[in-house]
């Protein structure tokens, strides 16, 4: 390995002696974007020009592949009557306001918003290497961002950025090496994610069969076991937003306070997360322990959770309290397995809502209590295993993210020679 020289870059304390440190503006042309007037419909008609916005970048945050398609487009008329610029292929863009620090390289000419700063690499800078440098500076972007409500990196700070600059051929070797190594990591993550998803789908299919939803769909339930939900519940009640809602973290919660939930509190595996807020008992309807809560409106319609403690929730949540002889846990499992059916059951197609009356008429399968308890024991046991696999995948994903970031930072600061690292399985640690 070549000798190293110290630098004044906080994120790159040392680089190879043969490399340079240069102002980014010396080797790339800096620019930005603009949004045509939204009040002029003609600027947003017959749109053909790709227009990069924040979601285009955040949804593919780890990808090094060039961006080829955008969610939105602008028209040539909008371009002509605004400060928007058509940036050339291989321009590198960095989000400097919303989702600060996300970056992307474009694969064809595109425009963008003023939320991005852009750089078009000159002859001494490979745009793939530039993107890698911006990714390596991940922690630096947070230090440069200002603002109490919306963080922003201001243009003078961006104009003063300095980067390590190896010879052009070495930049290309670094980009080639990281393309290959990060692709290996991404493939491993994809395979683990697929495995986790398949196991989750298996649990869902098992729940459909064991809770009787498959029998309902086939139409072969007995009249005794196929009933409307109203016959199995004591009550259904919709939540509300209390007047004295406050953060639990403020230290002011009292013994009379209970958790207050929203649809965002329900995860995809029928459990409720810790509430971020609390409310006084007399400010909102109480959801009793042992009830089932369900989201009755919005994008989360049909999400189900079992509540093993007293709580309350907002107007989008309905609590179902089962009658004596009905297992709340069994009911939760069955409604969880019937999420798609519940969504289709929504009375109003435009706003997609289930109110208390329509929910009470939803058909459910209700076997004997002994059979209910057997099903619950089986599915709860399966859930434990699914959660273990899910948690293992999340740990693996974090490890993969850390390894990807460490590789990029090490390569663009010359901490190892990519020429000799190729073929040495430097990503093997991610499989641990």
C-alpha positions in Angstrom: 0.0 0.0 0.0 1.3 3.5 -0.9 2.2 6.1 1.8 -0.5 8.2 3.2 -0.8 12.0 3.7 -3.0 13.7 6.3 -5.8 15.9 5.2 -8.1 18.6 6.7 -11.2 16.7 5.6 -13.0 15.4 8.7 -14.5 12.4 6.9 -11.2 11.6 5.1 -8.4 12.1 7.6 -5.8 10.5 5.3 -5.4 9.7 1.6 -2.6 8.3 -0.6 0.3 10.7 -1.1 -0.1 10.6 -4.9 -3.7 11.8 -4.7 -4.8 15.4 -4.6 -7.3 17.4 -2.6 -9.2 19.8 -4.8 -12.2 22.1 -4.7 -15.1 20.2 -6.3 -15.9 23.3 -8.4 -12.5 23.1 -10.0 -13.3 19.7 -11.6 -17.1 19.9 -12.0 -19.6 22.5 -13.1 -22.1 23.2 -10.3 -25.8 23.9 -11.0 -29.3 23.5 -9.6 -32.9 23.2 -10.7 -36.2 25.0 -10.7 -39.9 24.3 -10.5 -42.1 25.9 -13.3 -45.1 27.8 -12.0 -47.7 25.3 -10.7 -50.5 27.7 -11.3 -50.0 27.6 -15.1 -51.6 24.4 -16.2 -50.0 24.7 -19.7 -46.6 24.2 -18.1 -47.6 20.8 -16.8 -49.4 19.5 -20.0 -47.9 17.3 -22.7 -44.9 16.7 -20.4 -42.0 14.7 -21.9 -38.9 15.9 -19.9 -37.9 13.8 -16.9 -37.9 15.9 -13.8 -36.0 14.5 -10.7 -37.7 15.0 -7.4 -36.9 13.7 -3.9 -38.8 10.4 -4.1 -36.9 9.4 -7.2 -33.7 9.4 -5.1 -34.8 8.2 -1.7 -36.6 5.1 -3.0 -33.3 3.9 -4.5 -31.0 5.3 -1.9 -28.4 2.6 -2.0 -28.3 2.1 -5.8 -25.3 3.2 -7.8 -27.0 2.5 -11.1 -27.9 5.6 -13.1 -31.5 7.0 -12.7 -33.4 6.3 -16.0 -37.0 7.1 -15.1 -38.7 9.7 -12.9 -42.1 9.9 -11.3 -42.8 13.3 -12.8 -42.1 15.2 -16.0 -42.3 18.8 -17.1 -43.1 20.3 -20.5 -40.9 22.0 -22.9 -43.1 25.1 -22.4 -42.5 24.9 -18.7 -38.8 24.7 -19.3 -38.7 27.6 -21.6 -40.6 29.9 -19.1 -38.7 29.0 -15.9 -35.1 28.7 -14.6 -35.2 24.9 -15.0 -32.2 23.4 -16.8 -31.9 20.2 -18.8 -28.9 18.6 -17.2 -26.8 16.2 -19.4 -26.3 12.5 -18.9 -24.0 11.6 -16.0 -24.9 14.7 -14.0 -24.7 13.9 -10.3 -27.4 15.4 -8.1 -27.5 15.9 -4.3 -30.6 16.7 -2.3 -29.9 19.7 -0.2 -33.3 20.4 1.4 -35.8 17.6 1.8 -34.1 14.3 2.7 -30.7 16.1 2.9 -27.7 14.2 1.5 -29.4 11.7 -0.9 -27.6 11.5 -4.2 -28.0 10.1 -7.7 -26.4 10.0 -11.1 -28.7 10.4 -14.1 -28.6 8.1 -17.1 -30.1 10.5 -19.6 -30.8 14.3 -19.8 -33.1 15.4 -17.0 -34.3 18.5 -15.2 -34.7 18.8 -11.5 -36.1 21.0 -8.7 -34.4 23.7 -6.7 -34.1 21.1 -3.9 -31.1 19.6 -5.6 -27.6 20.8 -6.3 -26.0 19.3 -9.5 -22.5 18.7 -10.7 -21.4 17.9 -14.3 -18.0 16.3 -14.1 -15.1 17.8 -16.1 -12.4 15.8 -18.0 -10.5 15.0 -14.8 -13.4 13.6 -12.8 -15.3 10.4 -13.4 -19.0 11.0 -12.5 -19.3 7.5 -11.0 -16.4 8.3 -8.6 -18.0 11.6 -7.8 -21.3 9.9 -6.7 -19.2 7.5 -4.5 -17.5 10.5 -2.9 -20.9 12.1 -2.1 -22.0 8.8 -0.6 -18.9 8.6 1.5 -19.6 12.1 2.9 -22.9 10.8 4.4 -22.1 12.2 7.9 -20.8 15.4 6.5 -24.2 16.4 5.0 -25.8 16.3 8.4 -23.1 18.6 9.8 -23.7 21.1 7.0 -27.5 21.2 7.2 -29.2 24.1 9.0 -32.7 24.8 10.0 -35.1 24.3 13.0 -38.0 23.0 10.9 -36.6 22.0 7.5 -32.9 21.2 7.2 -31.1 22.8 4.3 -27.5 22.8 3.0 -26.8 26.3 1.7 -25.1 26.9 -1.6 -22.0 28.7 -0.2 -21.2 25.6 1.9 -21.7 23.4 -1.2 -19.4 25.7 -3.3 -16.6 25.2 -0.7 -16.6 21.4 -0.8 -13.2 19.8 -1.4 -12.8 16.1 -2.5 -9.9 13.6 -2.8 -8.9 13.2 -6.4 -6.9 10.2 -7.6 -5.7 9.9 -11.2 -8.6 9.4 -13.6 -7.8 5.7 -14.3 -7.7 5.0 -10.6 -11.1 6.7 -10.2 -12.5 4.3 -12.8 -11.0 1.3 -11.1 -12.5 2.4 -7.8 -15.9 2.8 -9.5 -15.7 -0.6 -11.2 -14.7 -2.3 -8.0 -17.5 -0.8 -5.9 -20.0 -1.4 -8.7 -19.2 -5.1 -8.4 -18.9 -5.3 -4.6 -22.0 -3.4 -3.8 -23.9 -5.5 -6.4 -22.9 -8.6 -4.4 -24.2 -7.0 -1.2 -27.4 -5.9 -2.8 -27.9 -9.5 -4.2 -27.4 -10.9 -0.7 -29.9 -8.5 0.8 -32.4 -9.3 -2.0 -32.2 -13.0 -1.4 -32.6 -12.6 2.4 -35.5 -10.3 1.9 -37.2 -12.8 -0.5 -36.7 -15.5 2.1 -38.2 -13.4 4.8 -41.2 -12.4 2.6 -41.8 -16.1 1.6 -41.9 -17.1 5.2 -44.3 -14.3 6.0 -46.5 -15.3 3.1 -46.5 -18.8 4.4 -47.8 -17.6 7.8 -50.5 -15.6 6.1 -51.6 -18.6 4.0 -51.7 -20.8 7.2 -53.8 -18.2 9.0 -56.3 -18.1 6.1 -56.7 -21.9 6.4 -56.7 -22.3 10.2 -59.0 -19.4 11.0 -61.7 -20.5 8.4 -61.3 -17.7 5.9 -60.6 -20.3 3.2 -63.8 -22.1 4.0 -65.7 -18.8 3.8 -64.2 -18.0 0.4 -65.1 -21.5 -0.9 -68.6 -21.2 0.6 -68.5 -24.5 2.5 -69.0 -23.2 6.1 -71.8 -24.6 8.2 -74.6 -22.2 9.1 -73.6 -22.5 12.7 -70.0 -21.5 12.3 -70.6 -18.7 9.7 -71.9 -15.6 11.4 -71.9 -11.9 11.2 -69.3 -10.1 13.4 -72.1 -8.5 15.5 -73.0 -11.9 17.0 -69.5 -12.3 18.4 -68.9 -8.9 19.9 -70.1 -6.9 22.9 -69.3 -3.6 21.3 -67.4 -1.7 18.6 -66.2 1.8 19.3 -64.3 4.4 17.3 -61.5 6.4 18.8 -61.0 10.2 18.9 -58.2 12.7 19.3 -58.2 14.0 22.9 -57.8 17.6 23.8 -54.7 17.1 26.0 -52.6 15.0 23.7 -48.9 15.3 24.6 -45.6 13.5 24.3 -45.0 10.7 26.7 -41.3 11.7 26.7 -42.1 15.0 28.5 -42.1 13.1 31.8 -45.5 14.4 32.7 -47.5 11.2 32.3 -49.6 10.2 35.3 -51.2 6.9 36.4 -54.4 8.0 34.7 -52.9 8.2 31.3 -53.2 5.5 28.7 -51.4 4.9 25.3 -53.0 6.6 22.3 -52.5 5.0 19.0 -52.8 5.8 15.3 -52.8 3.5 12.2 -49.0 4.1 12.1 -48.7 2.3 15.4 -49.8 -1.0 13.9 -47.1 -3.1 12.2 -47.6 -5.7 9.5 -47.6 -8.6 11.9 -50.7 -7.9 14.0 -49.0 -6.2 16.9 -49.1 -2.7 18.3 -46.0 -0.6 18.8 -45.3 1.6 21.8 -47.4 4.8 21.7 -45.6 8.1 21.3 -48.4 10.0 22.9 -50.7 9.6 26.0 -54.1 10.9 26.9 -56.2 11.2 30.0 -58.8 8.5 30.5 -61.8 10.9 30.4 -60.7 12.5 27.1 -61.4 9.7 24.7 -63.2 6.3 24.5 -61.2 3.5 26.1 -60.3 0.4 24.2 -60.4 -2.5 26.7 -57.6 -5.1 27.1 -58.4 -8.2 25.0 -60.0 -6.2 22.2 -59.1 -6.1 18.5 -58.3 -2.8 16.8 -58.7 -2.2 13.1 -58.1 0.7 10.8 -61.3 1.7 9.1 -60.2 4.4 6.7 -57.3 5.5 4.5 -54.3 3.8 3.0 -54.0 1.6 6.1 -57.6 0.3 5.9 -57.9 -3.2 7.2 -54.7 -3.3 9.4 -55.4 -5.3 12.5 -53.8 -5.6 15.9 -54.6 -7.4 19.2 -54.6 -5.2 22.2 -53.5 -6.8 25.4 -53.8 -3.6 27.5 -56.1 -0.7 28.0 -55.5 2.1 25.4 -57.3 4.5 23.1 -56.8 5.6 19.5 -57.6 8.2 16.9 -60.7 8.5 14.7 -59.3 6.0 12.1 -59.2 3.2 14.6 -62.1 1.0 15.8 -61.9 -1.3 18.8 -63.9 -4.6 18.7 -64.6 -6.1 22.1 -65.4 -9.9 21.8 -68.2 -11.4 23.8 -67.8 -14.2 26.3 -66.7 -17.4 24.8 -64.9 -15.7 21.9 -61.1 -15.5 21.9 -60.0 -11.9 21.1 -56.8 -13.4 19.8 -58.6 -15.8 17.5 -60.7 -12.9 16.2 -57.6 -10.8 15.6 -55.9 -13.6 13.7 -59.0 -14.1 11.5 -59.4 -10.4 10.7 -55.7 -10.2 10.0 -56.0 -13.0 7.5 -59.0 -11.3 6.0 -57.3 -7.9 5.4 -57.9 -7.9 1.6 -61.5 -9.0 2.1 -62.0 -6.2 4.6 -60.6 -3.7 2.1 -63.0 -5.0 -0.5 -65.8 -4.8 2.1 -65.4 -1.0 2.4 -68.7 0.6 1.6 -67.5 3.8 -0.1 -65.0 3.2 -2.9 -63.8 6.8 -3.1 -62.8 7.4 0.5 -62.5 3.7 1.4 -64.1 3.6 4.8 -65.6 1.0 7.1 -67.9 2.3 9.8 -69.2 0.4 12.8 -72.4 -0.8 11.1 -70.7 -2.2 8.1 -68.0 -3.8 10.2 -70.6 -5.6 12.3 -72.0 -7.2 9.2 -68.7 -8.6 8.1 -68.8 -12.4 7.9 -66.6 -14.4 10.2 -66.0 -18.1 10.9 -66.5 -19.0 14.6 -65.7 -22.6 15.7 -65.8 -23.9 19.2 -63.7 -22.1 21.9 -61.5 -25.2 22.2 -60.8 -25.0 18.4 -60.2 -21.3 18.6 -57.6 -21.8 21.4 -55.9 -24.5 19.4 -55.6 -22.3 16.3 -54.3 -19.4 18.4 -51.6 -21.6 20.0 -50.5 -22.8 16.6 -50.4 -19.4 14.9 -48.8 -17.6 17.9 -46.1 -20.3 17.8 -45.5 -19.7 14.1 -45.5 -15.9 14.7 -42.6 -16.3 17.1 -40.5 -18.0 14.4 -41.5 -15.4 11.7 -40.6 -12.6 14.0 -37.2 -14.2 14.7 -36.6 -14.4 11.0 -37.8 -10.9 10.4 -35.6 -9.5 13.2 -32.6 -11.5 11.8 -33.2 -10.0 8.4 -33.3 -6.4 9.8 -30.0 -7.1 11.6 -28.5 -8.4 8.4 -29.8 -5.4 6.5 -28.2 -3.0 9.0 -24.9 -5.0 8.7 -25.1 -4.8 4.9 -25.7 -1.1 5.0 -22.8 -0.6 7.3 -20.5 -2.8 5.2 -21.6 -1.0 2.0 -20.9 2.4 3.5 -17.5 1.3 5.0 -16.4 -0.1 1.6 -17.3 3.1 -0.2 -15.6 5.3 2.3 -12.5 3.1 2.4 -12.2 2.9 -1.4 -12.6 6.6 -2.2 -10.1 7.6 0.5 -7.5 5.1 -0.7 -7.5 3.0 2.5 -6.8 -0.1 0.3 -5.8 -0.6 -3.3 -8.8 -1.8 -5.3 -6.5 -3.4 -7.8 -5.3 -5.9 -5.3 -8.6 -6.2 -3.4 -10.5 -7.5 -6.5 -11.3 -11.2 -6.0 -10.5 -11.1 -2.2 -14.1 -11.4 -1.1 -14.0 -8.2 0.8 -17.8 -8.4 1.3 -17.8 -11.9 2.9 -18.3 -10.4 6.4 -21.8 -9.3 5.4 -23.0 -12.9 5.4 -22.3 -13.2 9.2 
